[in-house]
Amino acid sequence: LIMSDGVLYGLGVDLNSSMSFVDGDITLASYQDNLVQAVVNRLNTELDELDWFYYDYGSILTGFLGWKANDTTLGFIKSEISNVLQEEPRLVNYDIRLEYTGNGGVRIDLDLYPTSDLIIPANLVLTNTGVIELETSEDFNEEE
């Protein structure tokens, strides 16, 4: 990995999974954004859904839908996220913080460490439909 002008090179470049276009071309997720996108893709993929390409790829997070909103459930969710992050070869370490949102989801704050001295924050939300999304301000609005 090479750091230059605040950009950590060597984390890869891939198509942006949001399928957004600029001037008719699909945008790319580069470097730090690519790492966050890879983590989100792993979390959103059902475990072994892609087993013909990738062994043990994905997560079982959707299995926690409907569980009681308590610290025990958060512990299971944190454990599963940890299992998924251990499979990401570009990480040397990570921190996970979880809390329930007002609309039935789980806020996931990650600190991803591709090197011991670089932190890439990723603020995600596990929605009540089982999808991991990048955090937006509306994710924390109380339902009326």
Beta strands, then each sheet from edge to edge (+ up, - down):
strand 1: 2-4
strand 2: 7-9
strand 3: 13-15
strand 4: 21-22
strand 5: 25-26
strand 6: 28-30
strand 7: 93-100
strand 8: 106-115
strand 9: 118-126
strand 10: 132-134
sheet 1: 1+ 2-
sheet 2: 3+ 6-
sheet 3: 4+ 5-
sheet 4: 7+ 8- 9+ 10-
end
